Amino acid sequence: MSISVRVVDSANGCPVADLAVTLHAREHGAWPVVARSWTDGAGRIGALGDRPLPRGPYRLVFDTGAYFAERAVDSLYGEVIVSVQYQGDPGNLHVPLLLSPFAYTTYRGLAPTTAAAGTV
């Protein structure tokens, strides 16, 4: 019971490696950090955090500004914040992020353990 992500650079058609992603949980009106990790060579983080997550609201903060700055690419978003309501799914909440310098798209994906090979 965790949250996983995959980040793909849709402008270049490649996974985004070494992108910092921070997970925050809402607690009493604040958003403390629950976990922080970096995407692997396939643009994935298999599980954010080292323990099962309780149900509730979370924020994923993707450090997209650093990714584009390292590539000397002008971009609009210094970070992408995706707010999700985690329902305590029996498996995994998977949040793909398709990224380009001036746009992004996200959706609920299939958990990596159940996703077919080659899917996002």
C-alpha positions in Angstrom: 0.0 0.0 0.0 2.1 2.8 -1.3 2.4 5.4 -4.1 4.6 4.9 -7.1 5.4 7.2 -10.0 6.8 7.1 -13.5 8.0 10.2 -15.3 8.5 10.4 -19.1 9.8 13.4 -21.1 7.1 13.5 -23.8 9.0 16.1 -25.8 12.0 13.7 -26.2 10.2 10.4 -25.8 12.4 9.1 -23.0 12.2 8.3 -19.3 13.2 11.1 -16.8 16.1 9.7 -14.7 17.3 11.3 -11.4 14.2 13.5 -10.9 13.6 14.4 -7.2 10.0 13.6 -6.1 8.8 14.5 -2.6 5.6 13.0 -1.0 3.7 15.2 1.5 0.7 14.1 3.6 -1.9 16.6 4.9 -1.8 16.8 8.7 -3.8 19.4 10.6 -3.7 21.9 7.7 0.1 21.4 7.0 1.9 19.3 4.4 4.9 17.6 6.1 7.3 15.5 4.1 6.6 11.8 4.2 9.2 10.6 1.7 11.7 11.8 -0.9 13.3 9.8 -3.6 14.7 10.1 -7.2 13.5 8.3 -10.3 15.6 5.5 -11.6 16.9 5.1 -15.2 13.4 4.0 -16.3 11.9 7.1 -14.8 10.3 5.1 -12.0 10.0 5.1 -8.2 8.6 1.8 -7.1 7.3 3.0 -3.7 7.5 6.4 -2.0 8.1 5.7 1.7 9.2 2.7 3.6 5.9 1.9 5.4 2.3 1.4 4.3 0.5 4.7 3.9 -2.8 5.5 5.6 -5.8 6.8 3.6 -5.9 10.5 3.0 -4.8 13.4 0.9 -1.2 13.5 -0.4 0.9 15.8 -2.6 3.6 14.6 -5.0 6.1 17.4 -5.8 8.2 16.8 -8.9 11.3 19.0 -9.1 11.0 19.6 -12.9 12.8 22.9 -12.8 16.1 21.3 -11.9 15.6 18.6 -14.6 15.2 21.2 -17.4 17.9 23.6 -16.0 20.4 20.7 -16.1 19.6 20.4 -19.8 19.6 24.2 -20.4 16.0 24.0 -21.6 13.6 26.9 -20.9 10.5 25.7 -19.2 7.4 27.1 -17.6 7.1 24.9 -14.4 9.7 25.0 -11.7 7.9 22.1 -10.1 4.8 20.1 -10.7 2.5 19.4 -7.8 0.0 16.6 -8.1 -2.6 16.3 -5.3 -4.1 12.9 -4.8 -6.6 11.3 -2.5 -5.2 7.9 -1.5 -8.0 5.4 -0.8 -5.8 2.8 0.9 -5.9 0.7 -2.2 -4.9 -3.0 -1.6 -2.1 -2.6 -4.1 -0.4 0.6 -5.2 -1.5 4.0 -6.4 0.6 4.7 -9.5 0.9 8.2 -10.8 2.5 8.7 -14.2 3.7 12.1 -15.2 4.2 13.0 -18.9 6.4 16.0 -19.0 7.5 18.6 -21.5 8.9 22.1 -21.0 5.6 23.9 -21.3 3.0 21.3 -20.4 2.4 18.2 -18.4 -0.2 15.4 -18.1 -0.9 13.0 -15.3 -3.4 10.2 -14.7 -4.0 7.2 -12.5 -1.9 4.4 -13.9 -1.6 0.7 -13.2 0.6 -0.3 -10.3 3.9 -1.6 -11.6 3.3 -5.0 -10.1 0.1 -5.4 -12.3 1.0 -3.3 -15.3 1.6 -5.0 -18.6 5.2 -4.8 -19.9 5.9 -1.6 -21.7 3.1 0.5 -20.2 3.4 3.8 -18.4 
